[in-house]
Amino acid sequence: MENRKILTVGSKAYFHKTISESDVYQFAGLTGDYSRIHMDKEFAKTTRFGQQIAHGLISSSFISTIMGMQLPGSGTIFLDQYVEFKNPVFFGDTITAEVELIKVEEKEKVYIGEFKGTCTNQRGEAAVIATAHQMMPKTHFIVEQTKS
């Protein structure tokens, strides 16, 4: 039990990634989403964005990256995510994802954490705002309700 990770409500973690054309094309190949707004430069010029945009789920997946790798981290189970797409992400945008542990419910064998996730571009514009829940086993985690 002494190797449990200690988490505190209010803790934050970050992930940064510049979105390349290759990232978007690889995501399309993986998911089968070949929407013209993502794949067709000439078509995208005719849209309200004036250029190709990345799939929204690319940015929102960075929240999952943080939750699985950093906060809370390995050994957890992602339960759900509610996502709002606020602004498009263009090829070449650098996205900073931030996740904050905002609330914890203690159960018999696990904690259920509520997390706020945001993804912003290099201009400070929000691309994604999300709320997610993660199951954290007490065998791996200790959660403190407030920062000391």
Secondary structure, DSSP 8 states (H G I E B T S, - for coil): -TT-EEEETT-EEEEEEE--HHHHHHHHHHH----HHHH-HHHHHTSTTSS-B--HHHHHHHHHHHHHHTSS-TT-EEEEEEEEE-S--BTT-EEEEEEEEEEEEE-SSEEEEEEEEEEE-TTS-EEEEEEEEEEEETTTEEEESS--
